[in-house]
Amino acid sequence: NTGDPSFCTIWTFCGVPALNIPVFQGENGMPIGTQLVGAKNDDARLLRTANWLLSKLND
């Protein structure tokens, strides 16, 4: 199970980029993630932000 797709529905409807990244691991070994949402037509900035967040989490 990759999660409930309804969490992305509003962002798809609004036409903005959204992505999920794993930030922690639960007791059962499954990832616990966070969702990042960017401004319309600003996918590149969202990807840069996600990359920055991942680099901080991996420090």
KEROVO-295066 format. One line per field, with one value per atom (N, C-alpha, C): residue number from 1; chain; atom name; y, x, z. Coordinates in pm, whole numbers, plus 50000, padded with zeros to 5 digits. Example, Ala and Ser with C-alpha at 12.3 -4.5 7.8 and 13.67 -1.06 7.14 Angstrom:
# residues 2
resi <- 1:1:1:2:2:2
chain <- A:A:A:A:A:A
name <- N:CA:C:N:CA:C
yy <- 49431:49550:49670:49775:49894:50003
xx <- 51319:51230:51320:51285:51367:51290
zz <- 50780:50780:50780:50708:50714:50787
***
This chain:
# residues 59
resi <- 1:1:1:2:2:2:3:3:3:4:4:4:5:5:5:6:6:6:7:7:7:8:8:8:9:9:9:10:10:10:11:11:11:12:12:12:13:13:13:14:14:14:15:15:15:16:16:16:17:17:17:18:18:18:19:19:19:20:20:20:21:21:21:22:22:22:23:23:23:24:24:24:25:25:25:26:26:26:27:27:27:28:28:28:29:29:29:30:30:30:31:31:31:32:32:32:33:33:33:34:34:34:35:35:35:36:36:36:37:37:37:38:38:38:39:39:39:40:40:40:41:41:41:42:42:42:43:43:43:44:44:44:45:45:45:46:46:46:47:47:47:48:48:48:49:49:49:50:50:50:51:51:51:52:52:52:53:53:53:54:54:54:55:55:55:56:56:56:57:57:57:58:58:58:59:59:59
chain <- A:A:A:A:A:A:A:A:A:A:A:A:A:A:A:A:A:A:A:A:A:A:A:A:A:A:A:A:A:A:A:A:A:A:A:A:A:A:A:A:A:A:A:A:A:A:A:A:A:A:A:A:A:A:A:A:A:A:A:A:A:A:A:A:A:A:A:A:A:A:A:A:A:A:A:A:A:A:A:A:A:A:A:A:A:A:A:A:A:A:A:A:A:A:A:A:A:A:A:A:A:A:A:A:A:A:A:A:A:A:A:A:A:A:A:A:A:A:A:A:A:A:A:A:A:A:A:A:A:A:A:A:A:A:A:A:A:A:A:A:A:A:A:A:A:A:A:A:A:A:A:A:A:A:A:A:A:A:A:A:A:A:A:A:A:A:A:A:A:A:A:A:A:A:A:A:A
name <- N:CA:C:N:CA:C:N:CA:C:N:CA:C:N:CA:C:N:CA:C:N:CA:C:N:CA:C:N:CA:C:N:CA:C:N:CA:C:N:CA:C:N:CA:C:N:CA:C:N:CA:C:N:CA:C:N:CA:C:N:CA:C:N:CA:C:N:CA:C:N:CA:C:N:CA:C:N:CA:C:N:CA:C:N:CA:C:N:CA:C:N:CA:C:N:CA:C:N:CA:C:N:CA:C:N:CA:C:N:CA:C:N:CA:C:N:CA:C:N:CA:C:N:CA:C:N:CA:C:N:CA:C:N:CA:C:N:CA:C:N:CA:C:N:CA:C:N:CA:C:N:CA:C:N:CA:C:N:CA:C:N:CA:C:N:CA:C:N:CA:C:N:CA:C:N:CA:C:N:CA:C:N:CA:C:N:CA:C:N:CA:C:N:CA:C:N:CA:C:N:CA:C:N:CA:C
yy <- 49882:50000:50124:50213:50335:50456:50436:50547:50583:50672:50714:50823:50798:50898:51024:51020:51139:51256:51228:51337:51425:51373:51451:51513:51474:51517:51668:51736:51882:51949:51899:51961:51935:51817:51786:51876:51891:51976:52121:52168:52306:52323:52213:52221:52262:52229:52263:52136:52147:52029:51989:51860:51808:51681:51657:51533:51492:51366:51310:51256:51280:51225:51156:51044:50976:51054:51075:51148:51067:50970:50884:50742:50651:50513:50472:50415:50372:50244:50206:50086:49960:49958:49841:49846:49946:49958:50035:50074:50149:50296:50361:50502:50593:50698:50805:50928:50985:51092:51225:51321:51453:51491:51572:51615:51761:51789:51926:51967:52091:52143:52273:52286:52405:52497:52608:52704:52654:52698:52659:52694:52599:52614:52635:52596:52613:52479:52379:52244:52242:52317:52315:52362:52465:52514:52410:52343:52238:52127:52087:51982:52028:52153:52206:52206:52244:52245:52105:52009:51869:51819:51853:51813:51874:52002:52069:51999:51970:51905:51769:51691:51560:51572:51672:51690:51724:51803:51838:51717:51634:51516:51412:51412:51314:51360:51482:51532:51461
xx <- 50084:50000:50089:50068:50148:50077:49966:49895:49768:49696:49568:49588:49549:49570:49485:49388:49305:49385:49502:49585:49642:49646:49697:49587:49464:49353:49341:49347:49330:49441:49563:49675:49665:49620:49598:49487:49381:49270:49316:49404:49454:49562:49616:49719:49855:49884:50014:50095:50228:50311:50311:50316:50322:50406:50477:50553:50561:50588:50602:50742:50799:50932:50931:51002:51010:51102:51058:51142:51175:51092:51114:51075:51101:51060:50977:50860:50773:50823:50757:50795:50790:50699:50685:50777:50866:50960:50908:50782:50724:50764:50783:50822:50708:50746:50653:50703:50616:50660:50594:50639:50578:50548:50448:50411:50451:50516:50552:50469:50422:50340:50403:50416:50478:50378:50430:50348:50324:50216:50182:50297:50333:50440:50578:50596:50726:50778:50770:50815:50962:51045:51189:51218:51149:51171:51128:51017:50971:51075:51131:51234:51359:51398:51514:51487:51366:51329:51331:51277:51279:51422:51507:51647:51715:51687:51743:51697:51566:51513:51578:51589:51653:51798:51869:52009:52018:51923:51923:51887:51795:51756:51867:51952:52061:52188:52189:52308:52328
zz <- 50000:50000:50000:49906:49896:49953:50018:50078:50004:50061:50007:49901:49776:49672:49690:49779:49799:49856:49914:49966:49854:49732:49619:49535:49558:49473:49465:49577:49575:49495:49506:49435:49285:49248:49107:49052:49126:49085:49066:49155:49147:49041:48991:48888:48940:49065:49122:49146:49143:49166:49313:49337:49473:49471:49579:49591:49737:49756:49890:49906:50023:50050:50186:50197:50326:50420:50543:50638:50763:50795:50911:50875:50968:50950:51071:51045:51152:51218:51325:51400:51314:51216:51130:51009:51004:50894:50774:50780:50668:50679:50564:50568:50613:50683:50719:50644:50565:50477:50503:50427:50427:50283:50266:50133:50116:50005:49970:49850:49851:49743:49695:49564:49508:49441:49395:49323:49180:49123:48986:48892:48807:48707:48769:48894:48959:49010:48924:48959:49000:48929:48956:49098:49143:49279:49382:49357:49447:49456:49344:49345:49418:49401:49475:49625:49663:49805:49863:49789:49835:49850:49755:49762:49884:49911:50028:50157:50166:50285:50306:50200:50213:50257:50207:50248:50397:50449:50592:50677:50630:50705:50709:50608:50600:50667:50723:50794:50925
***
